[in-house]
Amino acid sequence: MKGPLPGHPHDDPHIPVLIEAILRECAPVAGVWLDGTLGAGGYTRALLAAGADRVIGVDRDPLALQLAATWAGSFGDRVQLVAGTFSDLDTLTGEPLDGVVLDLGVSSMQLDQAERGFSFMRDGPLDMRMSQSGPSAADLVNTTDEGVLADILYHYGEERASRRIAHAIVAARAVEPIATTGKLAEVVSRCLPRPKPGQSHPATRSFQAIRIAVNSEFSELAEGLMAAERALKPGGLLAVVTFHSLEDRIVKRFFQLASGHDPNANRYAPAKADTLARFEMVTRKAVSPDEAEVARNPRARSAKLRIGRRTITAPKTLSAADLGLPEVQKKGRR
């Protein structure tokens, strides 16, 4: 996440979260790196300053690439801008990589522009498409089966009132289509208690869930982790910054499997055979921001960083079930 969360509109959008920890754990930074979530370019510029020979900046948002073009030229051929998604990053490079950094979630540019429809803090068209193409959040909200909508809210947003909210959405759209972020936030808020001081907005979890569904974020993350594994040379580093428990769970599971530390389902199960590790863990457990970073950059509060180093063992393809991706049954739309 490269931008401020709602409620922190004045945070510097160019402060890369946990960048000091990344540079420290990955030192010495050298060779060719890929920044899979270019955004405002904070990670790319920090990697270049730390000694990377070249950085390939990838983003699916055309706006991010347009803005990057205004500063990338000053680095000459040390920066290469590429339109693409996580799942394609190994085919976008053309060469083995020394490092990959993925900073997950929505960017400040997306949150701050009302017309992008990501934030309930700014009323605008209900869009949420990172790539600015394909079905929008309005399409999903206004056409998805009530049961599927409830599953999306529950599995992608951990929203306990998912069925109540899905029912309210279906009832509201029967009167008129839900076309704006303000209208959706209003429908969701009516289903939940008024928040106490310091609590998040009632629509926070629902907006997260719908955004994840619109952009296929969990499947892209899973495919991106495997694509990074294929793209990295032996000794190459994969650094991933997550911002909520669902993302971190997938990344943690990937590294557990890739490092040969897949835990037994229960203590009575037979011991699992040793597996040739495809990654060695650089961070033994997730790294969180210290108090100083949170003080100067409040949006870093929930961030977690995990880093692994590729071995010589051949890459492996994992399934959605292997990685524990939340499953939403598609029952069609109406």
Residue pairs with C-beta under 8 A, 6 or more apart in sequence:
1 17
1 103
1 104
1 105
1 106
1 107
1 241
1 243
1 299
1 303
2 13
2 14
2 16
2 17
2 37
2 39
2 40
2 42
2 103
2 107
2 108
2 109
3 11
3 13
3 39
3 40
3 106
3 107
3 108
3 109
3 110
3 111
3 112
3 299
4 10
4 11
4 13
4 108
4 111
4 112
4 298
4 299
5 111
5 298
5 299
6 111
6 119
6 120
6 121
6 201
6 204
7 121
8 298
8 299
9 112
9 121
11 108
11 297
11 298
11 299
12 297
13 40
13 107
13 108
13 109
13 112
14 40
14 41
14 42
15 42
15 296
15 297
16 42
16 43
16 46
16 103
17 103
17 241
17 289
17 293
17 297
17 299
17 300
17 303
18 241
18 287
18 289
18 293
18 300
18 303
18 305
19 42
19 43
19 46
20 293
21 287
21 289
21 305
22 43
22 46
22 101
22 239
22 241
22 305
22 307
23 29
23 46
23 47
23 50
25 239
25 282
25 283
25 287
25 305
25 307
26 99
26 237
26 239
26 282
26 307
27 50
28 51
29 47
29 50
29 51
29 52
29 99
30 51
30 52
30 53
30 98
31 52
31 53
31 54
31 97
31 98
31 99
32 52
32 53
32 54
32 55
32 56
32 93
32 95
32 97
32 98
32 99
33 47
33 52
33 54
33 55
33 56
33 97
33 98
33 99
33 100
33 101
34 55
34 56
34 58
34 89
34 92
34 93
34 97
34 99
34 100
34 101
34 228
34 231
35 41
35 43
35 44
35 47
35 55
35 56
35 57
35 58
35 101
35 103
36 58
36 86
36 89
36 100
36 101
36 102
36 103
36 224
36 228
37 43
37 58
37 59
37 101
37 102
37 103
37 104
37 107
38 44
38 57
38 58
38 59
38 64
38 65
38 68
38 81
39 59
39 61
39 64
39 103
39 107
39 108
39 109
40 64
40 67
40 107
40 108
40 109
41 57
41 67
41 68
41 71
41 72
43 101
43 103
44 55
44 57
44 68
44 79
45 71
47 55
47 99
47 101
48 55
48 75
48 78
48 79
52 78
52 98
52 99
53 78
54 77
54 78
54 79
54 80
55 78
55 79
55 80
56 80
56 82
56 92
56 93
56 97
57 65
57 68
57 72
57 79
57 80
57 81
57 82
58 82
58 83
58 84
58 85
58 89
58 92
59 65
59 68
59 83
59 84
60 83
60 84
60 85
60 130
60 131
61 107
61 109
61 110
61 130
61 131
61 132
62 83
62 131
62 132
63 109
63 132
64 107
64 109
65 81
65 83
67 109
68 79
68 81
69 81
72 79
72 81
82 92
84 92
85 131
85 220
85 224
86 102
86 220
86 221
86 223
86 224
86 225
86 227
87 219
87 220
87 223
87 224
87 227
88 227
89 100
89 224
89 227
89 228
89 231
90 227
90 228
90 230
90 231
91 227
93 231
96 231
96 232
96 233
96 236
97 231
97 232
97 233
97 236
98 232
98 233
98 235
98 236
98 237
99 232
99 236
99 237
99 238
99 239
100 228
100 231
100 232
100 236
100 237
100 238
100 239
101 239
101 240
101 241
102 221
102 224
102 228
102 238
102 239
102 240
102 241
103 241
104 217
104 221
104 240
104 241
104 242
104 243
104 247
105 242
105 243
105 244
105 247
106 118
106 130
106 211
110 116
110 118
110 130
111 118
111 119
111 121
112 119
112 122
113 122
113 124
114 122
114 123
114 124
114 181
115 124
115 125
115 127
116 124
116 127
116 128
117 124
117 125
117 126
117 127
117 128
117 136
117 137
117 138
117 180
117 181
118 127
118 128
118 181
118 207
118 211
119 181
119 207
120 181
120 182
120 184
120 185
120 201
120 203
120 204
120 207
121 201
122 181
123 180
123 181
123 182
124 180
124 181
124 182
125 136
125 138
125 179
125 180
125 181
126 136
126 137
126 138
126 141
126 178
126 179
126 180
126 181
126 183
126 184
127 136
127 137
127 138
128 136
128 137
128 210
128 211
128 214
128 215
129 135
129 136
129 137
129 214
129 215
130 215
131 215
135 214
136 214
137 184
137 210
137 211
137 214
138 177
138 178
138 179
140 149
140 152
140 210
140 213
140 214
141 149
141 169
141 173
141 178
141 184
141 210
142 173
142 177
142 178
143 333
143 334
144 152
144 333
145 331
145 332
145 333
145 334
146 166
146 167
146 169
146 170
147 166
147 329
147 331
148 328
148 329
148 330
148 331
148 332
148 333
149 166
149 169
149 170
150 162
150 163
150 165
150 166
150 167
151 162
151 328
151 329
152 162
152 209
152 210
152 213
152 328
153 159
153 162
153 165
153 166
153 205
153 206
153 209
153 210
154 160
154 162
154 163
154 209
155 209
155 326
155 327
155 328
156 208
156 209
156 210
156 212
156 213
156 218
156 246
156 326
156 328
157 205
157 206
157 207
157 208
157 209
157 210
157 212
158 205
158 245
158 246
159 165
159 205
159 206
159 209
161 191
161 192
164 191
165 187
165 188
165 191
165 192
165 206
168 187
168 188
168 190
168 191
169 178
169 184
169 187
169 188
172 178
172 183
172 187
178 184
178 187
181 207
184 203
184 206
184 207
184 210
185 201
185 202
185 203
185 207
188 202
188 203
188 206
189 201
189 202
189 203
191 202
192 202
193 202
194 202
195 201
195 202
208 244
211 217
212 218
213 328
218 246
218 247
218 250
218 325
218 326
219 320
219 325
221 247
221 250
221 251
222 250
222 254
222 318
222 320
222 323
222 325
225 238
225 240
225 250
225 251
225 254
225 323
226 315
226 316
226 317
226 318
228 238
229 238
229 258
229 278
229 279
229 310
229 315
229 316
230 315
232 238
232 310
233 310
234 310
234 311
234 312
235 309
235 310
236 309
236 310
237 282
237 307
237 308
237 309
237 310
238 279
238 307
238 308
238 309
238 310
239 305
239 306
239 307
240 251
240 305
240 306
240 307
241 303
241 304
241 305
242 248
242 251
242 303
242 304
242 306
243 302
243 303
243 304
244 302
246 326
248 286
248 304
248 306
249 324
250 323
250 324
250 325
251 306
252 286
252 306
253 322
253 323
253 324
254 318
254 323
255 279
255 281
255 306
255 308
256 262
256 263
257 318
257 322
257 323
258 277
258 278
258 279
258 308
258 316
259 277
259 278
259 279
259 280
259 281
259 308
260 274
260 275
260 276
260 277
261 281
262 272
262 275
264 271
264 272
276 311
276 313
277 311
277 313
278 310
278 311
278 313
278 314
278 315
278 316
279 308
279 309
279 310
279 311
280 308
280 309
280 311
281 306
281 307
281 308
281 309
282 307
282 308
282 309
283 305
283 306
283 307
286 304
286 305
286 306
287 304
287 305
287 306
287 307
288 303
288 304
288 305
289 297
289 300
289 301
289 303
293 300
294 300
294 301
320 327
